[in-house]
Amino acid sequence: MEEQEFKTEGEQLSLQSLFIEVKKNLLLIIVITLLFALAGGLYSKFFVKTKYTSRGSFIVNVSMEESKVTETTAYSYAVSLTNSLAPFIKTANVGKKAAELYNSGKYNKDADGNLVPPVEQLKEGVFTGSLTVTTTEKNFIITVICTTTNPNADKILKAAMDATQEVANELTDKDGKRTVMYNKFLQYEAPSYPSSDSSTRIYKYILIFMLLGLVVSAVVIILKILFNDTYKTKEDLERDLNVEVLALIDDLAEVKEGSHYGR
């Protein structure tokens, strides 16, 4: 007699079979998820660098008396200057100047003016790549945020803010006259002491890896269902064999245990 196929072609995954497999493999799901959570914690601890963040801000300095314009024109002028600082602070010229200031040792002194252990030399790309600039047109405040793996985020930001002012004040037009950016950006808030993400980073990666573990568990269960070639329901058996099923035995092992036949 030709061996019957244990799985019908085109059989679809049912919610019932999925629920049954989840229940049967609950321990496996928990173990995989916990292993991934552990991997996330170890990955965060040993392979992900701590990020440091410092914040500072500029304010746009526009005077109607100095500019000899109306209030409406001065407002438009201030808005234009506010919006122009965001791309300006991330230009190569500002980055080059910031690197020059930072590497000069100017920012390597403590409150008493004593030199602290030298910080690593930085290139201009560090300043343009680590800065985020947001503007508020209503009060002409430009917030600058420095996010970096360097613990000296406040010193990096201070160098970038000082460089922004210097480059803006040194700009001249083709006739050698100072541009409209001269003395228009004043430092409003000094760079804050760097805050780190070390306290939240490990939990973030544990959560991410736990979710990844759940996804892997789901894939394993689905694959087990798809490659399971046994009949799952009475209807599958009747459809494939074209016979009526009269009775079902849930667990043959239990029946054998309680049987006296064959002894």
C-alpha positions in Angstrom: 0.0 0.0 0.0 1.4 3.3 -1.0 2.4 5.5 2.0 -0.1 8.3 2.5 1.1 11.9 2.5 1.0 13.3 6.0 0.6 16.8 4.8 -1.8 18.2 2.2 -0.4 20.4 -0.5 -1.2 24.0 0.0 -2.1 23.6 3.6 -2.3 26.9 5.4 -1.1 27.9 8.9 -4.1 28.2 11.2 -4.3 30.3 14.3 -5.3 27.2 16.3 -2.2 25.3 15.4 -0.1 28.3 16.0 -1.6 28.7 19.5 -1.0 25.0 20.3 2.6 25.3 19.2 3.1 28.4 21.3 1.7 26.6 24.3 3.9 23.6 23.7 7.0 25.6 23.2 6.5 28.3 25.8 9.7 27.3 27.7 11.7 27.5 24.5 10.3 31.0 23.8 11.3 32.1 27.3 14.8 30.7 27.0 15.5 32.2 23.6 14.2 35.6 24.7 16.3 35.6 27.9 19.4 34.5 25.9 18.9 37.3 23.5 18.3 39.8 26.4 21.6 38.6 27.9 23.3 39.0 24.6 21.9 42.6 24.3 23.2 43.5 27.7 26.7 42.1 27.0 26.7 43.8 23.5 25.8 47.2 25.1 28.4 46.7 27.9 31.4 45.8 25.8 30.8 46.9 22.2 28.7 50.1 22.3 30.5 53.3 23.3 28.9 55.7 25.8 27.5 58.8 24.2 27.9 62.2 25.8 25.7 65.2 25.2 26.2 68.9 25.9 23.8 71.8 25.1 24.5 75.4 24.4 22.7 78.2 22.6 23.1 81.4 20.6 20.8 84.4 20.4 20.5 86.6 17.4 21.4 90.2 18.1 19.5 92.6 15.8 19.0 96.2 16.7 16.5 98.5 14.8 18.6 101.6 15.7 21.8 99.9 14.4 20.1 98.6 11.2 18.0 101.7 10.7 15.0 99.6 9.7 11.4 99.2 10.8 10.3 96.7 13.3 8.8 94.4 10.7 12.0 94.5 8.6 14.1 93.9 11.7 12.0 90.9 12.6 12.4 89.4 9.1 16.1 90.1 9.2 16.4 88.3 12.6 14.4 85.3 11.3 16.7 85.1 8.3 19.8 85.2 10.5 18.4 82.6 12.8 17.7 80.2 10.0 21.1 80.8 8.4 23.1 79.8 11.5 22.0 76.1 11.3 23.9 75.3 8.1 26.6 77.9 8.8 27.8 76.3 12.1 28.3 72.9 10.2 30.4 74.4 7.4 34.0 73.2 6.8 35.4 76.7 7.7 33.8 76.6 11.1 34.9 73.0 11.7 38.4 73.9 10.7 38.5 76.8 13.0 36.9 74.8 15.9 39.6 72.1 15.5 42.3 74.7 15.5 40.9 76.2 18.7 40.3 72.9 20.4 43.7 71.5 19.6 45.5 74.6 20.7 45.1 73.6 24.4 42.8 76.5 25.1 40.1 74.2 26.5 42.4 71.9 28.5 42.4 74.0 31.7 40.4 73.5 34.9 38.7 76.3 36.9 42.0 77.4 38.4 43.7 77.6 35.0 45.8 74.5 35.4 46.3 72.2 32.5 44.4 69.0 32.7 45.6 65.8 31.0 45.7 66.5 27.3 42.6 65.6 25.2 42.9 63.8 21.9 43.5 65.9 18.8 40.3 66.4 16.8 39.8 67.0 13.1 37.2 69.4 11.6 34.8 66.5 10.7 34.2 65.8 14.4 32.7 69.2 14.9 30.5 69.2 11.8 29.4 65.6 12.4 28.5 65.7 16.1 26.5 68.9 16.1 22.7 69.3 15.9 21.2 72.7 15.5 17.6 73.7 16.2 16.1 77.2 15.8 13.2 79.0 17.4 12.1 81.9 15.3 9.8 83.3 18.0 12.6 84.3 20.3 15.6 83.9 17.9 17.3 81.3 20.1 19.5 78.8 18.3 20.2 75.6 20.3 23.3 73.7 19.5 23.6 70.1 20.8 26.9 68.1 20.7 26.6 64.4 20.8 29.8 62.4 20.7 31.6 59.4 22.2 34.2 61.8 23.5 33.7 62.6 27.2 34.8 66.2 26.5 31.5 67.0 24.7 31.2 70.4 26.5 34.7 71.4 25.4 34.0 70.3 21.8 30.8 72.3 21.8 32.5 75.4 23.3 35.2 75.3 20.6 32.5 75.0 17.9 30.5 77.9 19.3 33.6 80.1 19.7 34.6 79.2 16.1 31.2 80.1 14.8 31.4 83.6 16.3 35.0 84.1 15.0 34.3 82.9 11.5 31.1 85.0 11.3 32.8 88.1 12.5 35.8 87.6 10.1 33.6 87.2 7.0 33.9 90.0 4.4 32.3 90.8 1.1 34.1 91.4 -2.2 34.8 95.0 -1.2 36.4 93.9 2.1 33.4 95.1 4.2 32.0 93.0 7.0 29.0 90.9 6.2 25.5 91.1 7.8 26.6 88.2 10.1 29.1 90.4 12.0 28.4 90.5 15.7 24.9 89.1 15.2 25.4 85.8 17.1 25.9 86.0 20.8 26.4 83.0 23.1 23.3 82.8 25.2 23.9 79.6 27.2 27.3 78.2 27.8 27.8 74.5 27.0 26.3 72.3 29.7 28.2 69.7 31.6 28.1 66.5 29.5 25.4 64.0 30.3 25.9 60.3 29.3 23.5 57.6 28.1 25.2 54.9 30.2 22.3 54.5 32.5 19.7 54.0 29.8 21.8 52.4 27.0 21.9 48.9 28.5 18.2 48.8 29.0 17.6 50.0 25.5 19.7 47.3 24.0 18.2 44.6 26.3 14.7 45.6 25.1 15.8 45.6 21.4 17.4 42.2 21.7 14.4 40.8 23.7 12.1 41.8 20.8 14.6 40.2 18.4 14.4 37.0 20.5 10.6 37.0 20.3 10.8 37.4 16.5 13.3 34.5 16.3 11.1 32.4 18.5 8.1 33.1 16.3 10.1 32.1 13.2 11.2 28.8 14.8 7.6 28.0 15.8 6.2 28.8 12.4 8.9 26.7 10.7 8.1 23.8 13.1 4.4 24.0 12.0 5.1 24.3 8.3 7.5 21.3 8.4 5.3 19.2 10.6 4.0 16.4 8.3 1.6 14.8 10.8 -2.2 15.2 10.7 -3.5 17.8 13.1 -7.2 17.5 12.8 -9.9 14.9 12.1 -11.0 16.9 9.1 -7.5 16.7 7.5 -7.5 12.9 7.9 -11.0 12.5 6.4 -10.1 14.8 3.5 -6.9 13.1 2.6 -8.0 9.4 3.1 -11.6 9.9 2.0 -12.9 7.9 4.9 -15.0 8.7 7.9 -13.1 8.9 11.2 -15.2 7.0 13.9 -13.0 7.8 17.0 -9.9 9.6 18.1 -7.3 8.5 20.7 -5.7 11.6 22.3 -2.7 9.9 23.8 -1.8 6.4 22.7 0.8 6.1 25.5 -1.8 6.6 28.2 -4.0 3.9 26.6 -1.2 1.4 26.5 -0.3 2.1 30.1 -3.8 1.3 31.3 -4.3 -1.7 29.0 -4.1 -5.4 30.3 -4.2 -6.9 26.8 -1.2 -8.7 25.6 0.1 -9.5 29.1 
